[in-house]
Amino acid sequence: MAAEECVFCKIVRGEIASERVYQDERVVVVRDINPKAPVHLLLLPVVHFTTPADIIGLLEPAVGHLFTVAAEVAQREGVAESGYRLVVNAGPDSGQEIGHLHMHLMGGRRLGTMG
């Protein structure tokens, strides 16, 4: 999917309304419109990538920045101390619904185990 048509790119560009909780030149963080936990945020890289495989050369700085921002917004949302989950899905079998690399931050209650 082209970045012009991508729902998350439209959110990043401000073409689709969202509740932003953080923004810098590399990432936008919004509240998920279909939350799976009391705190459910989406960390959206400003640059359109579909999966981690698309950014092998840039992966370390891009992912490192996502984790840095995740820690900051978890603190702001009051879930840093009790704990939170970070999830990145890659491809259809993982459950990735929108072809734009993103990270989910979920917390605010005890989350079930994964697997």
MORASUL-V13195 format. One line per field, one symbol per residue. ss: DSSP state (H for helix, E for strand, L for the rest). phi: phi as a letter, one per 30 degrees, with the letter a starting at -180 (. if undefined). Layout:
ss->???
phi->???
//
This chain:
ss->LLLLLLHHHHHHHLLLLLLEEEELLLEEEEELLLLLLLEEEEEEELLLLLLHHHHHHHHHHHHHHHHHHHHHHHHHLLLLLLLEEEELLLLHHHLLLLLLLEEEEEELLLLLLLL
phi->.dedcdeddddedidcdacdcaabdcbbcbdddbdcaecbccccddddbdbeddbedceedddededddedddddddicdddjaccbbcbjdddjdccdbeabccbajadcddcj
//
